[in-house]
């Protein structure tokens, strides 16, 4: 005999048993078909034989592993340093293990990209990520024509909906006189896609950028710089491509191998074509039947860009300052003393470089999730019941796309929104 229990809190629970039993109540995961089992076990040592012994049973529980109502990533204040992606103790322990394992083995040549060469199998991925970024921006420009997005005039907060949210969380200029109230205006594409810039390196293994050359080195989007170092060729931003591995002298010095004797490169397959961004004056308003398809495509491109960038970051290192949002694509950070974070005077403006995570390279820009488009205005008394989602995801959801599974916990879709403030005060 088999039965199932469906609970919004516990997921789907299935019970398999050889004898009949009464199903448990909804929301309670308790099953005990033999309540006197402990009493029967005690009779084994007394020599008495119980009247009715329970048959051997099997209990199979299949619960949904997706977390529910997960809090957003912690927001660190300006006085706090970002935590390392991997704790320092684990990094030191792993370094000691590597040193022990290398003692009894011969020294191996460095693999690409540490030896200056490209990882050939990652070049198509770099082109796909850069094209996904361009297509994402083009699609968002079209979606902004039909999905209204509000931006605060004084701070960097945005809200997806015809009206802004009523929460007093503005920290811009003269916010105390306005008591934290936002002043909403129409948002543009730069408000949704945060342009994280980084220095463009002609040689990613060359010397670090000194402080005196901070204005002479061009700055481009960090994701574009990552794709260029991974193999994308852009004529406007030339970069050095090696055909032979470098000759390492010591940890910080190397020389390039002689490539004059190498034959000319054989004809190669044509590389993928890079997409071009559409100017604002040429944006076409999508038709009503195209909005849903456009939103779904935008969501797929967003996930493709993030997953591809995550794979590139595992092979090509990206650094971020632990005190400010400065990002540098390369094995070591630059030497420009332009950090203005908390107590930067004690560090002489130098950055505290550490390994970057995906959100440092592509900030998600969390916004409040509107539960119902029929009532887009949120109530400030019910702030604890609303969820949040990245701005791109919220725009696509309001455009008609389905909510991805990985964003459902933070959007709090399973939380019932009270209809009034009085009902909210009765919630325990």
C-alpha positions, 0 to 999 in steps of 0.5 A: 500500500502506498500513499502520499502527503503534499505539504507546502512546507515539507514538499512531497512525502511518500510512504510505502507500507505493507499494512493499512494505516491512517494517513497523518495530518497535513503538515505533520511528518510523523508516522508510527504504525506501531506505537508500542514497539518500545514495549514489545522490545522490553518483553523480549527480555522478560520471556513474555510473548506479545499478542500482536507483533508489527510487521516489518515496514519500510519508510521512504521520504522524498522531500523537495531540497529547494530552500524556501524563503532564503534571505538575500546576500548580506549587505556589508557596510562601508566599514566592513571588509568583504569576506574571502570566498575561501577562508584563509585557513583553508587556503593555507591548508591547501597550499601546504598540501600542494607543497607536500605533494610536489616535494617527491615529484618532478617540476611540471610545466605550467598549463595555460593560461599561466604559461601565456597561451590561451585555452583553445576550448574556452575561446568559443565560450568567450565569444558566446558570453560577450554576444550574450551580454550584447543581446541582453542589453538590446533585449532590455532596451526593448522591454523597457518600452513595455515594462515600466522601471523606476529609478530614484533621482538621488540614489542608485535604487530602482523599482520594477513597476508603474509606481515606485515602492513606498519604503523610505530607504533613500541614502542620497543627498539631503535624504534626511530632509526627505526622511529617506523618501525616494523621488522616482523617475524613469530608469535607463539601461545603465540603471539596470545593468551595472557597468563594472569597469576594469583596466584593459591589459595589453599583456595580462602577464606583464608588469602591474599598472603603476599609479602614475599610468592610471589615466593612460590605460583605457578602462572597459567593461570588466566582462568584456576584458575577461572575454578579451583575455579568454580569446576574443579579438577586438580591433579597438582593444589589441592584446598580446597573443603568444604562440610559445609558452613563456620561460619562467625565471622566478616567481615574478620574472619571465621572458618570452620564447623566440617565435621568429622561427615559427612558420606562419599560422595555417588558415583557421576557421572563421571566428564567431561574429560579434553582435553590435549594440542597437542605438537608442534611436533605433529601438523598436517597441515589441508587439503584444504577442512578442513580449512574452517570447522576448522576456523568456529569451532575455532570461535565457541570455541572462543565465547564459551570460552568468554561467559562462562568466562563472566558467571563465573566472575559474580559468582566468583569475579576476580580483576585487578590492575587499574594501571597494567595488574596484575589479581587476581582470588578471592574476594580480591587481594593479597598483593604482592608489585610487581606493576611497573606502573606509580608512583608505588613508592608512593604506595610502589608497591602495586596494586590498585585492582578493579573489572575486566572485560572480556577483562582483563581476556581474552585480545582480541589482536586487529589487522588490518583487511585485506579487500581483500586477493588478495591484502593483503598489506595495504597502510599507507596513507589509515590507517583511512579507515581500521578496526580492529578485535581480532586476533583470529577472523581475523585468522578465517575470513582469513581461510574462516569463516563468520564474526560474527555480533558483530565484524562487526562494528569495522572491518568497512566492510561497508566503501569503501576503496579508490583505490588510495591516490588521491581518498582518498584526495577527500573524505570529 
